[in-house]
Amino acid sequence: MDPQERKRQILDRSAEIFARKGVTATTIREIADAVGVYSGALYHYFPSKEAIVTELIREYITDLNERCREVLARSLPPVERLVAFTQIALETSEDYHGATSIWRREGEYMRERVVEADMVSSADAMQVAWREAIRDGIAEGVFRTDVDPETFRELLYDAVWHASRWYRSGPNRTLADLARTIVSLFVDGFRRRDE
């Protein structure tokens, strides 16, 4: 097998096992067995289990940020930006199910990997983009000023982050539809009402 294909296989199988069992409960031997190689062969591709986790995080964050930059380049109004960010978060959560499952299960551990890999600013880029969309909506008079914007962002972000636990997209249930629904439910309560 081509070395790049083997590396991809190791990452994919590891993500599946980590998502199911957690990182700390998973052994290198289990990953090697799932890939069909000896445990020692895994070290040819990754020096440690943590290195596998770090690469999974790097792929997820890199793609998430690229999609975020594409939205920012479109200069959308605040509400449309929030819908686009929500859709990105839902799509990447589905595309990187292993990474996001690990993050939900072992958030502190994942944050340590992010710090060690010097990816903190990259990992926080999406939250910054959400904050700016909310700030712009307040500045433009679209959103309320009597609700703490950080509380609003955290509630919205948590709803999106946990949606992949229960939502299954299909032909009549798309992630774009869910993104619009979530933002509509939150924003309608956060939208400024004229006295």
SULFEN-V198838 format. One record per residue. N is the residue number from 0. SS is DSSP state (H for helix, E for strand, L for the rest). PHI is phi as a letter, one per 30 degrees, with the letter a starting at -180 (NA if undefined). Layout:
BEGIN
n->[N | N]
ss->[SS | SS]
phi->[PHI | PHI]
END
This chain:
BEGIN
n->[0 | 1 | 2 | 3 | 4 | 5 | 6 | 7 | 8 | 9 | 10 | 11 | 12 | 13 | 14 | 15 | 16 | 17 | 18 | 19 | 20 | 21 | 22 | 23 | 24 | 25 | 26 | 27 | 28 | 29 | 30 | 31 | 32 | 33 | 34 | 35 | 36 | 37 | 38 | 39 | 40 | 41 | 42 | 43 | 44 | 45 | 46 | 47 | 48 | 49 | 50 | 51 | 52 | 53 | 54 | 55 | 56 | 57 | 58 | 59 | 60 | 61 | 62 | 63 | 64 | 65 | 66 | 67 | 68 | 69 | 70 | 71 | 72 | 73 | 74 | 75 | 76 | 77 | 78 | 79 | 80 | 81 | 82 | 83 | 84 | 85 | 86 | 87 | 88 | 89 | 90 | 91 | 92 | 93 | 94 | 95 | 96 | 97 | 98 | 99 | 100 | 101 | 102 | 103 | 104 | 105 | 106 | 107 | 108 | 109 | 110 | 111 | 112 | 113 | 114 | 115 | 116 | 117 | 118 | 119 | 120 | 121 | 122 | 123 | 124 | 125 | 126 | 127 | 128 | 129 | 130 | 131 | 132 | 133 | 134 | 135 | 136 | 137 | 138 | 139 | 140 | 141 | 142 | 143 | 144 | 145 | 146 | 147 | 148 | 149 | 150 | 151 | 152 | 153 | 154 | 155 | 156 | 157 | 158 | 159 | 160 | 161 | 162 | 163 | 164 | 165 | 166 | 167 | 168 | 169 | 170 | 171 | 172 | 173 | 174 | 175 | 176 | 177 | 178 | 179 | 180 | 181 | 182 | 183 | 184 | 185 | 186 | 187 | 188 | 189 | 190 | 191 | 192 | 193 | 194]
ss->[L | L | H | H | H | H | H | H | H | H | H | H | H | H | H | H | H | H | H | H | H | L | L | L | L | L | L | H | H | H | H | H | H | H | H | L | L | L | H | H | H | H | L | L | L | L | L | L | H | H | H | H | H | H | H | H | H | H | H | H | H | H | H | H | H | H | H | H | H | H | H | H | H | L | L | L | L | H | H | H | H | H | H | H | H | H | H | H | H | H | H | H | H | H | H | L | H | H | H | H | H | H | H | H | H | L | H | H | H | H | H | H | H | H | H | H | L | L | L | H | H | H | H | H | H | H | H | H | H | H | H | H | H | H | H | H | H | H | H | L | L | L | E | L | L | L | L | L | H | H | H | H | H | H | H | H | H | H | H | H | H | H | H | L | L | L | L | L | L | E | L | L | E | L | H | H | H | H | H | H | H | H | H | H | H | H | H | H | H | H | E | L | L | L | L]
phi->[NA | e | e | d | d | d | d | d | d | d | d | d | d | d | e | d | d | e | d | d | c | j | d | d | d | c | c | d | d | d | d | e | d | d | d | i | b | d | e | d | d | d | d | d | c | b | d | a | d | d | d | d | e | d | d | d | d | e | d | d | d | d | d | e | d | d | d | d | d | d | d | d | d | d | h | d | d | e | d | d | d | d | d | d | d | d | d | d | d | d | d | d | d | d | d | c | e | d | d | d | d | d | d | d | d | b | e | d | d | d | d | d | d | d | d | d | d | h | c | e | d | d | d | c | e | d | d | d | d | d | e | d | d | d | e | d | d | d | d | d | i | d | c | d | c | c | c | e | d | d | d | e | d | d | d | d | d | d | d | d | e | c | d | d | d | b | d | b | d | a | e | c | b | c | d | d | d | d | e | d | d | d | d | d | d | d | d | d | d | c | d | d | c | d | d]
END
